[in-house]
Amino acid sequence: MTVGTKRRTTLPALSTLLAVAAAGALLGTAAVGTAQAVPGTADPRGTLPGNWFHVSVMEGDRAAGDPKGTLLRCPARTGDSHPHADAACRELAAAEGDINRIPAEDLTCPMIYKPVRAVAHGMWDGRRVAYTRGFSNACVLHAMTGSVFKVDD
């Protein structure tokens, strides 16, 4: 099976949910006065500076089970937990943070149905990004998304 086409996925419900959560966070901060971040306790869901994604891969058809995930920060830093951070950051930079725009690698993947679901959320150039997509197997996942979801070493 040769891989080479992509389908764009939009998540209007997730965007609305994120907007409501952000508004609630702003209202909560305004009601208390000022909120201060405590050094060393950054929340990877919204307070990290720069470009970042929390990426995870789950086995199976549904977004359930034990995900294998990690934080990907760009540019990559020494000690980051993503095993292919340098390559993933280069691919994301070339695609302007849009995982769907990462060029598909021309691989021959086995025709074995062992589905995986890739999920990512984060910030890129000041905008929130959310991505979720199912693939027939891990080979197809990596052919379509480059190093971004290579969370196993």
Phi, psi and omega per residue, in radians:
M1 nan 2.115 3.114
T2 -1.664 2.346 -3.072
V3 -1.784 2.364 3.111
G4 -2.938 -0.008 3.131
T5 -2.080 2.665 3.131
K6 -2.241 2.686 3.069
R7 -2.131 2.288 -3.115
R8 -1.438 2.339 -3.129
T9 -2.019 2.269 3.080
T10 -1.970 2.670 -3.083
L11 -2.298 1.249 -3.112
P12 -1.087 -0.618 -3.133
A13 -1.153 -0.708 3.121
L14 -1.154 -0.695 3.109
S15 -1.074 -0.745 3.112
T16 -1.120 -0.752 3.129
L17 -1.075 -0.754 3.120
L18 -1.127 -0.682 3.120
A19 -1.132 -0.741 3.118
V20 -1.128 -0.737 3.129
A21 -1.117 -0.718 3.126
A22 -1.135 -0.729 3.110
A23 -1.101 -0.730 3.114
G24 -1.103 -0.682 3.117
A25 -1.139 -0.713 3.116
L26 -1.143 -0.751 3.123
L27 -1.126 -0.702 3.123
G28 -1.112 -0.683 3.114
T29 -1.176 -0.737 -3.116
A30 -1.138 -0.620 -3.106
A31 -1.227 -0.544 -3.099
V32 -1.590 -0.307 -3.096
G33 1.995 -1.850 3.115
T34 -2.098 2.496 3.083
A35 -1.944 2.425 3.137
Q36 -2.112 2.426 3.084
A37 -1.405 2.436 3.090
V38 -1.601 2.205 -3.126
P39 -0.932 2.398 3.102
G40 1.455 0.079 -3.135
T41 -2.154 0.569 -3.127
A42 -1.062 2.385 3.127
D43 -1.607 2.009 -3.069
P44 -1.164 -0.052 -3.133
R45 -1.582 0.007 3.119
G46 3.107 -0.068 -3.068
T47 -2.037 0.059 3.121
L48 -1.298 2.379 3.073
P49 -1.353 2.740 3.059
G50 1.400 -2.798 -3.106
N51 -1.658 2.272 -3.129
W52 -2.732 2.702 3.031
F53 -2.427 2.474 2.853
H54 -1.694 2.048 -3.089
V55 -1.976 2.464 3.086
S56 -2.553 2.677 3.116
V57 -2.235 2.255 3.122
M58 -2.104 2.440 3.099
E59 -1.441 2.473 3.100
G60 1.891 3.060 -3.094
D61 -1.334 -0.464 -3.033
R62 -1.920 2.788 3.087
A63 -1.414 1.189 -3.141
A64 -2.490 2.968 3.132
G65 1.694 -2.896 -3.084
D66 -1.637 1.847 -3.108
P67 -1.355 2.586 2.974
K68 -1.748 1.975 -3.063
G69 -2.485 2.898 -3.138
T70 -2.808 2.911 3.080
L71 -1.649 2.261 3.094
L72 -1.960 2.020 3.101
R73 -1.930 2.422 3.139
C74 -2.204 2.263 0.028
P75 -1.213 2.717 -3.117
A76 -1.121 2.567 3.136
R77 -2.107 2.679 3.076
T78 -1.054 2.301 3.116
G79 1.596 -0.030 3.090
D80 -1.086 2.647 -3.068
S81 -1.487 -0.281 3.127
H82 -1.289 2.109 -3.035
P83 -1.202 -0.296 -3.125
H84 -2.238 0.711 -3.021
A85 -1.058 -0.758 -3.107
D86 -1.028 -0.876 -3.129
A87 -1.133 -0.757 -3.137
A88 -1.087 -0.729 3.130
C89 -1.140 -0.695 3.089
R90 -1.085 -0.773 -3.139
E91 -1.130 -0.743 3.129
L92 -1.170 -0.679 3.114
A93 -1.095 -0.746 3.114
A94 -1.135 -0.518 -3.133
A95 -1.677 0.171 -3.138
E96 0.949 0.665 3.077
G97 1.391 0.064 -3.114
D98 -1.744 1.835 -3.089
I99 -1.007 -0.584 3.115
N100 -1.126 -0.365 -3.104
R101 -1.628 -0.009 3.060
I102 -1.186 2.195 -3.096
P103 -1.052 2.369 3.114
A104 -1.234 2.375 3.089
E105 -1.456 2.419 -3.123
D106 -1.462 1.536 -3.130
L107 -1.983 2.701 2.971
T108 -1.757 1.893 -3.105
C109 -1.735 2.572 3.113
P110 -1.158 2.590 3.129
M111 -1.543 1.017 3.117
I112 -1.953 2.196 -3.139
Y113 -1.537 1.787 3.061
K114 -2.426 1.369 -2.928
P115 -1.095 2.570 3.040
V116 -2.329 2.669 3.084
R117 -2.117 2.222 3.118
A118 -1.807 2.321 -3.131
V119 -2.324 2.338 3.075
A120 -2.494 2.497 2.983
H121 -2.558 2.605 -3.133
G122 2.977 -2.691 -3.122
M123 -2.251 2.455 3.049
W124 -2.479 2.123 -3.119
D125 0.860 0.740 3.061
G126 1.441 0.037 3.119
R127 -2.050 2.527 3.104
R128 -1.273 2.471 -3.141
V129 -2.272 2.360 3.058
A130 -2.339 2.428 -3.106
Y131 -2.532 2.345 2.990
T132 -2.608 2.391 -3.130
R133 -2.846 2.501 3.067
G134 -1.688 2.570 3.130
F135 -2.303 2.667 -3.088
S136 -1.199 -0.461 3.050
N137 -2.870 3.020 -3.067
A138 -1.153 -0.555 3.112
C139 -1.060 -0.809 3.125
V140 -1.131 -0.716 3.080
L141 -0.941 -0.909 -3.083
H142 -1.234 -0.553 3.077
A143 -1.133 -0.603 -3.069
M144 -1.569 -0.403 -3.029
T145 -2.139 0.154 3.103
G146 1.093 -2.354 -3.058
S147 -1.595 -0.071 -3.017
V148 -1.011 -0.789 -3.071
F149 -1.769 0.301 3.052
K150 -1.452 1.345 -3.056
V151 -1.576 -0.180 3.025
D152 -1.664 2.523 3.138
D153 -1.411 nan nan
